[in-house]
Each structure stands twice: as structure tokens, then as C-alpha cells.
Amino acid sequence: MGATHEEENGMAGSGRAPGVAVGVLTGCAVICAALAMGLRQSFGLFLAPMTAAHAWSASGFALAIALQVLVNGITQPIWGQVADRIGGRRVIMAGALLQLCGVLGMALSEGLPLFTFFAGVVMGTAVSAAGMPVIMASLTRLLPEAQRGRATGLGTAGSSFGQFLVVPLVQFGITGFGWQAALVGVALASLLMIPLALPLNDRPPPRAGIAVAEQSAMEALRLALRTPTFWYLCCGFFVCGLHVSFLAIHLPGFVASCHLPAAVGAGAISLIGLFNVAGSLGAGELSSRWKRRELLVLIYASRGVVMTVFLLAEKTTASVLVFSAVMGLLWLSTVPPTVALCARNFGTRWLATIFGLVFLAHQVGGFAGAWLGGVIFDRTGSYDLMWVISILAAAFAALVHMPVRDPAPRPAAVPA
């Protein structure tokens, strides 16, 4: 499908800078993804102290974070297009600087409208520039096809390990120094992504005097938009975003509503990140060995079963931690097979753009999960309805992936 270009197997790794080993390249991408995800997933910890300090409603805080998710999704294809043209390195660095400004603005905001601007608009733009889609697209382009599934799994696992490592540190900062000082620490930690982005030099090389049939960005977009598989992947990723945002933002609050210690909520988010290291690594390996379509069906169906059992179970510290561990195995394990399906169906030349559009659906779902969870809790005093919605969404996602096209790797282009 689509026009041919230098995108697969041996040609795919030609953008790697001379002297940069695969291990160094992958390691920097993994740590960068870990920081990006870990810092972002810690925002749910600030809901209780910030709403108490400013007398804000839970739904008001949740709306700001939900707006961040939505802006992240809207701007993701734009940053993806920029990264496809000038390389991911510059885009990630710009995103790190924007994140510094956004988090500092959150810390200094006295009113909810200003907080919503910094947490929603500025941070939404920042996390799309310095987030996993741009990092993973750059890494995928710089590696041969045989190594992409494993590398994407490592990157996703790294982001989860960042969640496991960073969230408890942020909770420690909130407890020991206050929420405002903790936010300043999060802002300064964002700058560490700048040196880590240096090896991700996937800028397309200047075209030589060899005629190559290369697909334009608009051709790639038109191809994707008229392909049913693209829309199936968007629907599935919408559900993934709904699940991830609902749990990341509201699981600590749900734990508190069950009269369990606040440390259990932070531990639950941290444990999800830890176990998703194994889940993402396994999904990355299986993406290279098994049908990616069947893998996604299994992941979403398993999410529905796990949430159903947890909803019906007694809420204790043990049950919350067991749920978090099992859910962690399924947390971001959707990313490697989804990235692989985008690359196999539409190629890697415009992968950040195409995957950015799929990620837009993820973030629209994330907006729904974050905002709807707050609205339901404010109006009913319980998260039960949101759990039911999440379970039904998991069943829908499992079904919608069944007709996804899962082709063999496309051969390398032959110069004209």
C-alpha cells in the first residue's frame, strides 16, 4: 500500500548518526520516554492537595488535566509532521522547554482559569512535542525493521519504569516539601530530556541525485484516512486513552474514597508503572513474533475482565495492589503492536504524522476518561458508573480490532 521510499530493513537505519551505537540510541530514547511519562503521570497526585489549598472542585482540576490530554492529541499530528521534516531531536528539546514553562505556571497559579491554561494548553502542547509518539517514531525510523518491535517495547517499558520511579519521588516531595515545591522539582527535571534527545537525529538526509519514488505527506494522509484499518486503530486507541487517563488521574481519589491510606493510591500508580515494564517488553517481543491484531484483541479483552473482577471485589490494600499489578501488564502494552501496525500499513517515512493522528484518538479518549471521571464522582459521589463505562469500552475495543489488516513487512524501496 502507498508509494515506495527508503523506509524498511537496511535503509531504515541509515539516518543514525555515525558512531552512535544501537544500545546508546535505544538507551537515550528509553530514559527520555521514562522522564516524559513519569513526570506527566504524577499530576494525579496533586489533585487532593491543590483542590484543598485553593478550594477547587475535583471536576475543575480534572477538566484542566483533561484539556491537557485533548490539546496533546490535537497538537500531536502537528508536532509529528514537524518531526518528520526536521527530525525528532529538535522537537523533543522544544517540548522539554515548554514543559518547564507549563509546570512552573501550574505551581504559581492562584486561580483555576490560569491553572487550566498552563496545565491544559501549555502542558498539552509540551507533552505532544516531548512525548512517546515522537520519541518512538524517531527510534523506529533509526532502526532496521527486525529491531523495531523490541526497541518500541523497551521504550514503552522505559516510560512505565519512569512512572514507577518518578511517581513515588513526587509523592515524597509533596509530603516532605509541599505540593508547590514538588511542582518546581518536576519542572526542573524536564530539562534532563534535552541532552537525552541528542542521539535521536532522525532528520531525513538530503536527497541525492538518485531518483526515488517518495510518498508526500498529503499522499500518506489520504491513504491512511481512506483505509479502514486506520480507523479501527483510532477506535482502539480511544479506549486505551480513556482507561489510562481515568486510572492515572482518578485511581488515587478512588482509593481515598474507599477509606484507604493516600500512600496506597500513590503505590497503585507506581505499581502499574513497574508491572508495565514487563508488559511492554512482552508486547514488544510478541509484536515481532505474533500477529499484532490478535495481540491487541487479547489485551483489551483482558482489561475488561480485570476491571470487572476488581469492581466486584472487596476494596482492600491487597486488592488494589493486585489490580494495579495485573493492570500494569496491560497498561501501555497496546503501544508496540499499534506502532508496528502503523508502520506495516503506512510505512515509516511519515510515521510520526500517521501515529500522531492515531494518538489524537487516544488523547480524545483520555480527555473523556479524565473529565468524565471527575464529573461522575462530583454528581454521584462514586466512581462505579465510570468503571462500568470502562468495562464496556474494553469489550468494544477488543471487537473493533478483529478486522484490522496485519500485513507482512514491506520490502525496501529500489532506487529508480
MARKE-840997 format. One record per residue (C-alpha): x, y, z; residue in one letter. Coordinates in steps of 0.5 Angstrom, whole numbers, padded with zeros to 4 digits. Example, Ala and Ser with C-alpha at 12.3 -4.5 7.8 and 13.67 -1.06 7.14 Angstrom:
2
SITE  east north    up code
SITE  0025 -0009  0016    A
SITE  0027 -0002  0014    S
end
This chain:
416
SITE  east north    up code
SITE  0000  0000  0000    M
SITE  0002  0007 -0002    G
SITE  0009  0009 -0005    A
SITE  0015  0006 -0004    T
SITE  0021  0010 -0001    H
SITE  0027  0009  0004    E
SITE  0024  0006  0010    E
SITE  0025 -0001  0011    E
SITE  0030 -0006  0013    N
SITE  0037 -0004  0012    G
SITE  0035  0003  0009    M
SITE  0031  0005  0016    A
SITE  0037  0005  0020    G
SITE  0041  0010  0015    S
SITE  0039  0016  0019    G
SITE  0043  0014  0025    R
SITE  0049  0019  0026    A
SITE  0056  0016  0025    P
SITE  0059  0013  0032    G
SITE  0052  0012  0035    V
SITE  0051  0005  0037    A
SITE  0044  0002  0037    V
SITE  0045  0001  0045    G
SITE  0046  0008  0046    V
SITE  0041  0010  0042    L
SITE  0036  0006  0045    T
SITE  0038  0008  0052    G
SITE  0037  0015  0051    C
SITE  0030  0014  0048    A
SITE  0028  0010  0054    V
SITE  0031  0014  0059    I
SITE  0028  0020  0055    C
SITE  0021  0017  0055    A
SITE  0021  0015  0062    A
SITE  0022  0022  0064    L
SITE  0017  0024  0060    A
SITE  0012  0019  0062    M
SITE  0014  0019  0070    G
SITE  0013  0027  0070    L
SITE  0007  0027  0067    R
SITE  0003  0021  0071    Q
SITE  0005  0025  0077    S
SITE  0000  0030  0076    F
SITE -0006  0026  0079    G
SITE -0002  0026  0086    L
SITE -0003  0034  0086    F
SITE -0011  0033  0086    L
SITE -0012  0033  0093    A
SITE -0007  0038  0096    P
SITE -0008  0043  0090    M
SITE -0016  0043  0091    T
SITE -0016  0043  0098    A
SITE -0011  0049  0098    A
SITE -0015  0053  0093    H
SITE -0022  0051  0095    A
SITE -0023  0048  0088    W
SITE -0027  0042  0086    S
SITE -0025  0036  0083    A
SITE -0028  0036  0077    S
SITE -0025  0043  0076    G
SITE -0018  0040  0077    F
SITE -0020  0034  0073    A
SITE -0022  0039  0067    L
SITE -0015  0042  0067    A
SITE -0012  0036  0066    I
SITE -0017  0033  0061    A
SITE -0016  0039  0057    L
SITE -0008  0038  0057    Q
SITE -0010  0031  0054    V
SITE -0014  0034  0049    L
SITE -0009  0039  0047    V
SITE -0004  0034  0047    N
SITE -0008  0030  0042    G
SITE -0010  0036  0037    I
SITE -0002  0038  0037    T
SITE  0001  0031  0037    Q
SITE  0000  0031  0029    P
SITE  0003  0038  0028    I
SITE  0009  0036  0032    W
SITE  0009  0029  0029    G
SITE  0009  0033  0022    Q
SITE  0015  0038  0024    V
SITE  0019  0032  0027    A
SITE  0018  0028  0020    D
SITE  0021  0034  0017    R
SITE  0027  0037  0021    I
SITE  0028  0031  0026    G
SITE  0025  0029  0033    G
SITE  0031  0031  0037    R
SITE  0029  0039  0036    R
SITE  0022  0037  0037    V
SITE  0024  0034  0044    I
SITE  0028  0039  0046    M
SITE  0023  0045  0045    A
SITE  0018  0040  0048    G
SITE  0022  0040  0055    A
SITE  0023  0048  0055    L
SITE  0015  0048  0054    L
SITE  0014  0043  0060    Q
SITE  0019  0047  0064    L
SITE  0015  0053  0063    C
SITE  0008  0050  0064    G
SITE  0010  0046  0070    V
SITE  0012  0053  0073    L
SITE  0006  0056  0071    G
SITE  0002  0051  0075    M
SITE  0006  0052  0081    A
SITE  0005  0059  0081    L
SITE -0003  0060  0079    S
SITE -0007  0062  0084    E
SITE -0014  0062  0080    G
SITE -0017  0056  0077    L
SITE -0017  0059  0070    P
SITE -0010  0061  0070    L
SITE -0008  0054  0072    F
SITE -0012  0051  0067    T
SITE -0008  0055  0062    F
SITE -0002  0052  0064    F
SITE -0004  0045  0066    A
SITE -0008  0045  0060    G
SITE -0006  0049  0054    V
SITE  0002  0050  0055    V
SITE  0003  0043  0058    M
SITE -0002  0039  0053    G
SITE  0003  0042  0047    T
SITE  0009  0041  0051    A
SITE  0008  0033  0052    V
SITE  0006  0032  0045    S
SITE  0013  0035  0043    A
SITE  0017  0031  0048    A
SITE  0012  0025  0049    G
SITE  0013  0018  0047    M
SITE  0010  0018  0040    P
SITE  0015  0023  0037    V
SITE  0021  0019  0041    I
SITE  0018  0012  0039    M
SITE  0017  0015  0032    A
SITE  0025  0017  0032    S
SITE  0027  0011  0035    L
SITE  0023  0007  0030    T
SITE  0026  0010  0024    R
SITE  0033  0010  0026    L
SITE  0033  0002  0027    L
SITE  0032 -0004  0022    P
SITE  0025 -0007  0022    E
SITE  0028 -0013  0025    A
SITE  0030 -0009  0032    Q
SITE  0024 -0004  0032    R
SITE  0019 -0009  0036    G
SITE  0024 -0010  0041    R
SITE  0026 -0003  0041    A
SITE  0019  0000  0042    T
SITE  0018 -0005  0047    G
SITE  0024 -0002  0051    L
SITE  0022  0005  0050    G
SITE  0015  0004  0053    T
SITE  0017  0000  0058    A
SITE  0022  0005  0060    G
SITE  0016  0010  0060    S
SITE  0013  0006  0065    S
SITE  0019  0005  0069    F
SITE  0019  0012  0070    G
SITE  0012  0012  0072    Q
SITE  0014  0007  0078    F
SITE  0021  0011  0080    L
SITE  0018  0018  0079    V
SITE  0011  0018  0082    V
SITE  0014  0016  0089    P
SITE  0019  0021  0089    L
SITE  0014  0026  0087    V
SITE  0009  0024  0093    Q
SITE  0015  0024  0097    F
SITE  0017  0031  0095    G
SITE  0009  0033  0096    I
SITE  0009  0030  0103    T
SITE  0016  0033  0105    G
SITE  0016  0040  0102    F
SITE  0009  0041  0100    G
SITE  0006  0041  0093    W
SITE  0009  0047  0090    Q
SITE  0016  0046  0091    A
SITE  0014  0039  0088    A
SITE  0012  0042  0082    L
SITE  0018  0046  0082    V
SITE  0022  0040  0082    G
SITE  0018  0037  0077    V
SITE  0019  0043  0072    A
SITE  0027  0043  0073    L
SITE  0027  0035  0072    A
SITE  0024  0036  0065    S
SITE  0031  0040  0063    L
SITE  0034  0033  0063    L
SITE  0030  0031  0057    M
SITE  0035  0036  0053    I
SITE  0041  0032  0053    P
SITE  0038  0025  0052    L
SITE  0035  0027  0046    A
SITE  0042  0029  0042    L
SITE  0043  0022  0039    P
SITE  0035  0022  0036    L
SITE  0038  0025  0030    N
SITE  0033  0022  0025    D
SITE  0032  0028  0020    R
SITE  0032  0026  0013    P
SITE  0038  0026  0010    P
SITE  0039  0031  0004    P
SITE  0036  0028 -0003    R
SITE  0042  0026 -0007    A
SITE  0042  0026 -0015    G
SITE  0038  0019 -0015    I
SITE  0031  0019 -0017    A
SITE  0027  0015 -0011    V
SITE  0019  0015 -0011    A
SITE  0018  0018 -0005    E
SITE  0011  0019 -0002    Q
SITE  0009  0026  0000    S
SITE  0006  0028  0007    A
SITE -0001  0029  0004    M
SITE -0001  0022  0000    E
SITE  0001  0019  0006    A
SITE -0005  0022  0010    L
SITE -0010  0021  0004    R
SITE -0008  0014  0004    L
SITE -0009  0013  0012    A
SITE -0016  0017  0012    L
SITE -0019  0012  0007    R
SITE -0016  0006  0010    T
SITE -0021  0002  0015    P
SITE -0015  0000  0019    T
SITE -0013  0007  0021    F
SITE -0020  0008  0024    W
SITE -0020  0001  0027    Y
SITE -0013  0003  0031    L
SITE -0016  0010  0032    C
SITE -0022  0007  0036    C
SITE -0018  0002  0040    G
SITE -0013  0008  0042    F
SITE -0019  0012  0044    F
SITE -0021  0007  0049    V
SITE -0014  0006  0051    C
SITE -0013  0013  0053    G
SITE -0020  0013  0057    L
SITE -0017  0007  0061    H
SITE -0010  0011  0062    V
SITE -0013  0018  0064    S
SITE -0018  0015  0068    F
SITE -0014  0011  0072    L
SITE -0008  0016  0072    A
SITE -0012  0022  0075    I
SITE -0017  0018  0079    H
SITE -0015  0012  0082    L
SITE -0011  0016  0088    P
SITE -0018  0019  0089    G
SITE -0022  0012  0088    F
SITE -0017  0009  0093    V
SITE -0018  0015  0098    A
SITE -0026  0014  0097    S
SITE -0025  0007  0100    C
SITE -0022  0010  0106    H
SITE -0015  0007  0105    L
SITE -0009  0011  0106    P
SITE -0006  0016  0101    A
SITE  0000  0012  0100    A
SITE -0004  0006  0097    V
SITE -0006  0011  0092    G
SITE  0001  0013  0090    A
SITE  0003  0006  0091    G
SITE -0002  0004  0086    A
SITE  0000  0008  0080    I
SITE  0007  0007  0082    S
SITE  0006 -0001  0081    L
SITE  0002  0000  0075    I
SITE  0009  0003  0072    G
SITE  0013 -0002  0075    L
SITE  0009 -0008  0072    F
SITE  0008 -0005  0065    N
SITE  0016 -0005  0064    V
SITE  0014 -0013  0064    A
SITE  0008 -0012  0060    G
SITE  0011 -0007  0055    S
SITE  0017 -0011  0054    L
SITE  0013 -0018  0053    G
SITE  0009 -0014  0048    A
SITE  0015 -0011  0044    G
SITE  0017 -0018  0043    E
SITE  0011 -0021  0041    L
SITE  0010 -0015  0036    S
SITE  0016 -0018  0032    S
SITE  0014 -0026  0033    R
SITE  0006 -0026  0033    W
SITE  0000 -0023  0030    K
SITE -0001 -0016  0033    R
SITE -0008 -0016  0031    R
SITE -0009 -0022  0036    E
SITE -0005 -0019  0041    L
SITE -0009 -0012  0041    L
SITE -0015 -0016  0042    V
SITE -0013 -0020  0048    L
SITE -0010 -0014  0051    I
SITE -0017 -0010  0051    Y
SITE -0021 -0016  0053    A
SITE -0016 -0018  0059    S
SITE -0017 -0010  0061    R
SITE -0025 -0011  0061    G
SITE -0024 -0018  0065    V
SITE -0019 -0015  0070    V
SITE -0023 -0009  0072    M
SITE -0030 -0013  0072    T
SITE -0027 -0017  0078    V
SITE -0024 -0011  0081    F
SITE -0030 -0007  0081    L
SITE -0034 -0013  0084    L
SITE -0028 -0015  0089    A
SITE -0028 -0012  0096    E
SITE -0023 -0006  0096    K
SITE -0017 -0007  0101    T
SITE -0010 -0005  0100    T
SITE -0008 -0012  0098    A
SITE -0014 -0012  0092    S
SITE -0012 -0005  0090    V
SITE -0005 -0007  0089    L
SITE -0006 -0014  0086    V
SITE -0011 -0010  0081    F
SITE -0005 -0005  0080    S
SITE  0000 -0010  0078    A
SITE -0005 -0014  0073    V
SITE -0007 -0008  0070    M
SITE  0000 -0006  0069    G
SITE  0002 -0011  0065    L
SITE -0004 -0009  0060    L
SITE -0002 -0001  0061    W
SITE  0002  0001  0055    L
SITE  0003 -0006  0052    S
SITE -0002 -0003  0047    T
SITE  0003  0002  0044    V
SITE  0008 -0003  0041    P
SITE  0003 -0007  0037    P
SITE  0000 -0001  0035    T
SITE  0006  0003  0032    V
SITE  0008 -0004  0029    A
SITE  0001 -0004  0025    L
SITE  0002  0004  0023    C
SITE  0009  0002  0020    A
SITE  0007 -0004  0017    R
SITE  0001 -0001  0014    N
SITE  0003  0006  0012    F
SITE  0011  0006  0012    G
SITE  0016  0010  0017    T
SITE  0017  0016  0013    R
SITE  0011  0020  0016    W
SITE  0010  0015  0022    L
SITE  0010  0021  0027    A
SITE  0005  0024  0023    T
SITE  0001  0018  0022    I
SITE  0002  0015  0029    F
SITE  0000  0022  0031    G
SITE -0006  0022  0028    L
SITE -0008  0015  0032    V
SITE -0005  0018  0038    F
SITE -0010  0024  0037    L
SITE -0016  0019  0038    A
SITE -0012  0016  0044    H
SITE -0012  0023  0047    Q
SITE -0019  0025  0046    V
SITE -0021  0018  0050    G
SITE -0016  0021  0055    G
SITE -0020  0027  0056    F
SITE -0026  0023  0056    A
SITE -0023  0019  0062    G
SITE -0020  0024  0066    A
SITE -0026  0029  0065    W
SITE -0032  0024  0066    L
SITE -0029  0021  0072    G
SITE -0029  0028  0076    G
SITE -0036  0029  0073    V
SITE -0039  0023  0075    I
SITE -0035  0023  0082    F
SITE -0038  0030  0084    D
SITE -0045  0028  0082    R
SITE -0046  0021  0085    T
SITE -0040  0021  0090    G
SITE -0038  0015  0087    S
SITE -0034  0012  0081    Y
SITE -0038  0006  0080    D
SITE -0041  0008  0073    L
SITE -0034  0010  0071    M
SITE -0032  0003  0072    W
SITE -0038  0000  0068    V
SITE -0036  0005  0062    I
SITE -0029  0003  0062    S
SITE -0031 -0004  0062    I
SITE -0036 -0004  0056    L
SITE -0031  0000  0053    A
SITE -0026 -0005  0053    A
SITE -0030 -0010  0050    A
SITE -0032 -0005  0044    F
SITE -0024 -0004  0043    A
SITE -0023 -0012  0043    A
SITE -0028 -0013  0038    L
SITE -0026 -0007  0033    V
SITE -0019 -0010  0033    H
SITE -0021 -0016  0030    M
SITE -0022 -0014  0022    P
SITE -0015 -0010  0023    V
SITE -0010 -0011  0017    R
SITE -0004 -0014  0019    D
SITE  0001 -0015  0013    P
SITE  0008 -0017  0013    A
SITE  0014 -0012  0013    P
SITE  0014 -0008  0006    R
SITE  0021 -0009  0002    P
SITE  0026 -0004  0002    A
SITE  0025  0001 -0004    A
SITE  0029  0000 -0010    V
SITE  0032  0007 -0013    P
SITE  0030  0009 -0020    A
end
